[in-house]
Amino acid sequence: MIAQIIDDTTGNSIVQISSNSEAVKAKAGSEATKTDISTAVGQLIAAAALEKGVKTVVFDRGGYVYHGRVKAVAEAARTAGLEF
């Protein structure tokens, strides 16, 4: 799972987090399911975005159905403070 926040006006990536990162693995734990890992991705992308001053985003699910891991990322990011 990869989550990225992009400034559409400049085309630059502001924040990006991957499920392979050490921060996600540490937050999710060693016995984490794929949904748990996706939740950690959502929490960490929101924290990083808020740290950079980004509070409002548009959620582009890239054609994936809004359920399961995609939903876990979105809900965790909302809970952590991002506005969609």
RODREN-161953 format. One line per 2 residues: number of its first residue (from 1); for each residue x, y, z of N, C-alpha, C. Coordinates in Angstrom, 3 decimals. Example, Ala and Ser with C-alpha at 12.3 -4.5 7.8 and 13.67 -1.06 7.14 Angstrom:
BEGIN
1	13.190/-5.690/7.800/12.300/-4.500/7.800/13.200/-3.300/7.800  12.850/-2.250/7.080/13.670/-1.060/7.140/12.900/0.030/7.870
REM end
This chain:
BEGIN
1	0.856/-1.162/0.000/0.000/0.000/0.000/0.904/1.228/0.000  0.601/2.157/-0.882/1.326/3.426/-0.938/0.308/4.552/-0.891
3	0.548/5.525/-0.025/-0.289/6.721/0.030/0.614/7.913/-0.252  0.077/8.848/-1.015/0.868/9.998/-1.427/-0.031/11.225/-1.468
5	0.506/12.349/-1.028/-0.212/13.614/-1.127/0.562/14.476/-2.102  -0.147/14.912/-3.158/0.477/15.650/-4.253/-0.173/17.021/-4.356
7	0.644/18.040/-4.569/0.145/19.381/-4.855/-0.192/19.420/-6.343  -1.481/19.451/-6.671/-1.909/19.407/-8.073/-1.492/20.634/-8.869
9	-1.301/21.758/-8.217/-0.929/22.971/-8.948/0.503/22.904/-9.457  1.391/22.257/-8.694/2.790/22.161/-9.108/3.183/20.764/-9.571
11	2.373/19.769/-9.205/2.691/18.394/-9.567/3.744/17.766/-8.673  4.055/18.412/-7.548/5.078/17.903/-6.630/4.458/17.062/-5.530
13	5.164/16.020/-5.158/4.746/15.175/-4.051/5.115/15.864/-2.742  4.154/16.008/-1.859/4.391/16.652/-0.570/4.802/15.616/0.465
15	4.053/14.515/0.497/4.289/13.450/1.471/3.979/12.116/0.813  4.775/11.098/1.148/4.511/9.751/0.645/4.879/8.755/1.721
17	4.080/7.715/1.840/4.387/6.641/2.790/4.025/5.302/2.159  4.837/4.316/2.413/4.636/2.984/1.861/4.498/1.977/2.998
19	3.765/0.928/2.743/3.611/-0.123/3.747/4.933/-0.849/4.009  5.916/-0.648/3.157/7.224/-1.270/3.353/8.145/-0.454/4.249
21	7.732/0.752/4.621/8.605/1.607/5.427/8.714/1.073/6.858  9.812/1.378/7.482/10.055/0.918/8.854/9.056/1.533/9.830
23	8.640/2.791/9.583/7.683/3.456/10.470/6.344/2.727/10.476  5.907/2.277/9.322/4.641/1.540/9.230/4.773/0.196/9.916
25	5.855/-0.491/9.675/6.058/-1.802/10.297/6.108/-1.688/11.815  6.742/-0.622/12.312/6.829/-0.421/13.759/5.454/-0.093/14.352
27	4.681/0.732/13.653/3.366/1.136/14.151/2.369/-0.023/14.108  2.406/-0.803/13.045/1.444/-1.891/12.870/1.777/-3.113/13.731
29	3.040/-3.357/13.968/3.431/-4.518/14.755/3.736/-5.726/13.885  4.349/-6.713/14.463/4.813/-7.872/13.710/3.690/-8.840/13.327
31	2.603/-8.833/14.070/1.483/-9.746/13.800/0.356/-9.061/13.035  0.644/-7.946/12.379/-0.382/-7.128/11.730/-0.940/-7.786/10.470
33	-2.235/-7.585/10.270/-2.875/-8.018/9.032/-2.663/-6.927/7.979  -3.057/-7.203/6.753/-2.933/-6.206/5.696/-3.781/-4.974/5.996
35	-4.927/-5.178/6.607/-5.789/-4.051/6.982/-5.146/-3.229/8.096  -4.498/-3.891/9.053/-3.791/-3.177/10.118/-2.663/-2.321/9.540
37	-1.956/-2.864/8.577/-0.867/-2.133/7.930/-1.430/-0.933/7.171  -2.541/-1.109/6.482/-3.179/-0.010/5.758/-3.651/1.081/6.711
39	-4.140/0.685/7.872/-4.543/1.661/8.882/-3.338/2.468/9.343  -2.208/1.816/9.554/-0.991/2.514/9.950/-0.537/3.483/8.861
41	-0.667/3.083/7.603/-0.325/3.970/6.485/-1.194/5.224/6.536  -2.494/5.062/6.760/-3.404/6.196/6.845/-3.072/7.124/7.993
43	-2.759/6.560/9.145/-2.408/7.371/10.309/-1.122/8.150/10.078  -0.128/7.503/9.505/1.168/8.149/9.294/1.129/9.187/8.179
45	0.359/8.938/7.114/0.264/9.931/6.039/-0.453/11.175/6.546  -1.464/10.983/7.388/-2.174/12.132/7.959/-1.255/12.941/8.873
47	-0.504/12.257/9.712/0.404/12.953/10.626/1.454/13.746/9.854  2.013/13.139/8.818/3.029/13.815/8.017/2.442/15.003/7.262
49	1.220/14.846/6.752/0.565/15.935/6.018/0.266/17.108/6.943  -0.262/16.815/8.108/-0.571/17.875/9.064/0.701/18.595/9.503
51	1.776/17.859/9.635/3.072/18.446/9.993/3.554/19.420/8.912  3.221/19.135/7.658/3.601/20.000/6.527/2.585/21.111/6.283
53	1.509/21.162/7.090/0.508/22.204/6.953/-0.641/21.873/6.018  -0.748/20.627/5.588/-1.834/20.196/4.705/-2.944/19.621/5.569
55	-4.137/20.214/5.465/-5.260/19.766/6.285/-6.394/19.188/5.452  -6.544/19.663/4.217/-7.632/19.229/3.355/-7.064/18.574/2.101
57	-7.588/17.401/1.764/-7.121/16.656/0.593/-8.308/16.108/-0.190  -8.051/15.682/-1.406/-9.020/14.950/-2.215/-8.525/13.508/-2.264
59	-9.397/12.570/-1.919/-9.005/11.166/-1.883/-9.236/10.543/-3.249  -8.164/10.178/-3.921/-8.242/9.507/-5.219/-7.863/8.051/-4.993
61	-8.827/7.178/-5.109/-8.575/5.760/-4.832/-8.022/5.025/-6.039  -7.756/5.742/-7.118/-7.118/5.151/-8.282/-7.916/4.052/-8.954
63	-9.225/4.123/-8.889/-10.046/3.112/-9.535/-10.344/1.904/-8.663  -9.708/1.824/-7.501/-9.974/0.706/-6.600/-11.301/0.928/-5.878
65	-12.007/-0.150/-5.604/-13.273/-0.083/-4.894/-13.013/0.383/-3.464  -13.919/1.220/-2.944/-13.768/1.763/-1.592/-14.248/0.730/-0.569
67	-13.382/-0.197/-0.227/-13.639/-1.167/0.830/-12.311/-1.776/1.244  -12.314/-2.543/2.285/-11.112/-3.237/2.724/-9.961/-2.312/3.054
69	-8.817/-2.558/2.431/-7.602/-1.801/2.737/-7.676/-0.350/2.294  -8.339/-0.090/1.179/-8.491/1.293/0.708/-9.320/2.083/1.723
71	-10.382/1.491/2.192/-11.234/2.125/3.191/-10.470/2.320/4.499  -9.636/1.366/4.881/-8.858/1.466/6.119/-7.911/2.660/6.075
73	-7.261/2.883/4.932/-6.364/4.035/4.796/-7.153/5.328/4.954  -8.271/5.435/4.249/-9.075/6.661/4.276/-9.622/6.945/5.669
75	-10.185/5.959/6.301/-10.775/6.166/7.619/-9.716/6.510/8.666  -8.554/5.887/8.585/-7.483/6.192/9.532/-6.962/7.613/9.324
77	-6.852/8.036/8.072/-6.394/9.396/7.789/-7.406/10.418/8.281  -8.698/10.141/8.096/-9.741/11.050/8.594/-9.695/11.134/10.119
79	-9.597/10.004/10.754/-9.548/9.956/12.214/-8.335/10.712/12.744  -7.236/10.666/12.001/-6.007/11.327/12.428/-6.017/12.834/12.119
81	-7.081/13.320/11.448/-7.201/14.766/11.278/-7.265/15.317/9.874  -7.087/14.493/8.846/-7.195/15.002/7.487/-8.663/15.163/7.105
83	-8.966/16.193/6.353/-10.319/16.416/5.868/-10.369/16.062/4.391  -11.361/15.249/4.009/-11.524/14.842/2.621/-12.649/15.625/2.003
REM end
